[in-house]
Amino acid sequence: MLSHAESTSAKSLSYIAFSVFANAPHTETLAMGTFIRFCWTLLLLSGSVQVRADEPLTYLTEAYPPYNFSDNNILRGIAVDLLVLASQQTEQPVQRSQIRLMPWARSYRTVLKKPNHVLFSTTRTAAREKLFKWAGPIIATRVVLLARKDRAIHIDFASDLQHYRIGSINDDIGEQAVLALGVQETQLHHSSNADASARQLQAGRIDLWAYEENVAHWFLRNAGFDPEDFESVYVLQEGELWYAFNPQVSDKKVQQLQKAIDQLRQTPGISGKTRYDDILINYL
């Protein structure tokens, strides 16, 4: 259905068309129908673009605790709480039930392709910079190679990695980081989720696990293993986690969330120094 403004525009276009062709020769009036159809097409296309621009954003995330995870079918975590709280100050507040939990590789590819989609928690890197629009940061992050302590593995140089089997999550920043260091694809043992990688590391089916440090410890603990039995033997990358928007999302929507996040970092908190610190205290 056309809006009032669109209806008015349609009437104006029809009036212009009639005025132009009313006193025209017969050969010219034959073109009037084509002209009117052309005007209607432009109007409908314009309306369609506007509708797509106004659609609510779809937020995708993975199980990546303590940043985002499902707790008894309720999404929680630092990134989830920050998004829900900050979005209350935007034109499109987000409820936990609106966030979709999916495997990382699927989520990543979906947001690359589909307008009005947002992915988190996403490590912001030079390679990804132009692929998305960004709001954040959510928190600082450290991606490492984790090993069992009893293996006494020491990595001094990137070239040392060629001797080991390395576990990774498809399209995760850890996988991208080790490949950038020259690790061969044949050395990688891919998993679709972190729980599988944690169990493979404990069982000795992989020597190293390329993953975010805090998240790896969370999954090891959740699988019933003691994180103290593992150690970070090499730092792959230090950076920050962000909300990554499909580049077709309007700058206005990205800036609204950015402004709200900045405000939470400045607003006095209840338990912590700021409202942002209140969120961290619940998980770290």
N, C-alpha and C positions, 0 to 999 in steps of 0.2 A: 504494500500500500504506500502511495506517495504521501509525503508530509505536506503541510500547508504551503511551505515555501516552495516545494517541488511542484505542487499543483499550480501555484501562481506562475512559476517559471514556464510550465507547460502551456498555460493559457497565453502568456506573452509570446511564446514562440509561435503558437498557432495564429495569433493576431498578426504578427509580423509577416508570416508566410502568406496569409490572406491578403494583406495590404500590398505586398510586393506583386502578387500574381493576379489580383482581381481584374485589372485592366490590361493584362498582358495578352499578346497574340496567342492563338490556339496552340501553336507549337511550344510556346513557353509554359502554358498552363499544364501541359502534359508532365512537366517536370515538378509541378508543385507537390504531388503525392510523394515523390522521391525525396524532396527537400524536407517535407514534414516528417517522414519516417526517419531521416537522418537526424533531425533535431530531437526526436523522441529517443533515438538510440543514445545520443550524447547525454541526454538527461538521465536515462536509466543507468548508464555506465557510471555517471557521476554519483548517483545515489548508491550504487553498489559499492563503490570505493569507500564512500563515507560510512556505510554499514560495517564494512570490514575493519575500518580504522577504529570504530567505536566498540567493537567486540571486546568482551572481557579477556584479559590475559590468562593463558593456561600455564601454570607453573608445574614443572617436572623436576623430580629429584630422585635420588637413589638411597639405599640404606648405607649411610656414611656417618655413623655415630662417632663422636657426640654432636655432630653438626646437623644431621637429618636422619631420622630413623622412625620406625613404627613401634609403638609401645601399646600393646593390647589394642591394635587397630587404630590408634590415635597417633598422628604424626607429631613428633617432638624434636627437640634439638636446638642448638644455638641458632642455626640459620633459619629454621622454621619459626621459632619464637620471635626472632628479629624481624622477619618478613611480616608476620601477622600483626605485630605491634606497630611497626613503621607504616604499614599500608593503611592503617586506620586514619592516617593524615592525608591520604590521597583520594582521588575521585573513585577508585575501585578497591575498597577494602578487601582483604583476602581472609577467608576462613580456612581452617585446617583441612576441612573436608573437600576443599577445592583443589588441593595439591595432590598430584598423582605420583605415586611411588613406582618407579620402573627401573629395569637394569640400566646401568650407566651407558653402555654403547648405544642402546636403542634411544634413550633420552637425548643423548648428544646429537645423534643424526637427525632426530625429529626436530629439534630446535634449530638446527642448521637449515632445514628445509621449509618449515612451516611458520608463516607470519603469526604474530600475537602469541608466541610461545617463549617461555623463559626457563632457563636451566640453572640449578644450583645444587651443591656448592661447587663452583667452577674455579680452578686455579687460573689466574690471569697470567698469560705468558705472551711473549713477543709473537710467537707463531699463531696464537689465537686472537691477537689484538683486533685485527680487522674483520674477524669472522662474526663478532658480536658487538652489541652495545653493552655498557657495563654500569652497574650500580653497586656500591660497597665502600670499602671492603667489609666482609663479614668478620674475618679474623686472619691472623698470620698463620702460615702453615709451613711444615717441613716434610718433604718427601724423602724417604730414606730407603736403604737396602737393609732389611732386617734378617738376622740369622740366629740360629740356636747358639747359646753361649758355649755349650759343650763341643761345638764344632771348631771353636777357636779360629774362626775365619777372619783374616785381616786383608783389607783392601786399601792399598796405598795409591794405586793409579787406576785409571779407567781401563787400562789394558789388562789388568788383573782379572777383569770380569769374564774374560773369554773361557775361563776354566770352570765356570759354575752354571748350574741350572737355575734359572730365574723365573719366579712366579709373577704373573701380572694379570691385571684386569683389562679386558678389551677396551681400547681407546682411552684408558685412564692416563693421567699425567705421569704416573710412574712408568708405565710402558713406553710412553713417548720419550721420557727422559733417558731410559737405558738405550733405546734405539738410537737416540741422538749421540750417545757416547760410543757408538760403533758396535754394540752388541748384535750378534747375528739373530735373525728371526728364529733359527732352529734351536737356539738356547732357551727361548721363551716357552713357558708352560702357561697357556692362557686359561683363565677362569672367567665365568660370567658374574661371579660374586665373591666377596671378600671372605666369607665363611669357608668356602672351599679352599682358598689359598692358605688360610690360617691352618687348616687341618693338614694340608699337604706339607707345609713347613714343619709342623710338629712331627709328622710321620716320616720325614726325611725324603719325601718324593721330590722336593725342590731344596736347593741349598740356600737361596736368598729370595726374599719377597720385596718387590718394589712397590711401596705404598706410603700413604700419609702416616706419619708416626703415631699420632694420637688415635687415629682410626684403627690402625693395625693392633694396637694394644687393647682397644675395646673389643675387637672381634676375637682375639686370643683369649681374653678373660671370659667372654660370653660362651666360648667353646669349651670352657672348663680348664684352660691352661693358665699357668702363672706367667704373666708378662715379664717377671723378673728372670725367667729362664731364657729370655731373648734379648738381643742387643742390636742397636743400630751400628752397622759397620761402615757405612758410607752415606754421606749426604748427597742426594741427587739434585735437590733444588730447594731453595727457600723462597717463599713468596706469600701470596695472599689469596684467600677464597672470596669470590664475588658472585653476584647474580648476573648471569649472561643472557641478554635479550637477543632474539632474532633481529637482525639489522633493520627490518621493515617496521619494527615497533616505533611509534612516534617518540621523538626526543622529549616531548612533554611528559609522557608517562615515565620514562626513565629518570628524568630530572625530578619528578615528584617523589619517587621512591628514594632517590639520592638525598634530597633535602630532608626527608623524614628520618633517614638513618643518621644524618649529620646532627639533627636535633636531639635524637636519643643519646648521642655521645656527649651532649652538652647539658642535658636535663638532669638535675640532681636525683640520685637513686634512693631506694629504701634501705637495701642491705649494702650496696656498693656505692662508689663515688658517683656513678651516673646510672641512668636507666639501662644503658648498654651493659654496664658492669653487673647489674642485677641479673641479667640473662646468663652471663658467663658463670656466675657463682653457682647456678643451678646444675651445671654440667662439668665444670673443671675443678 
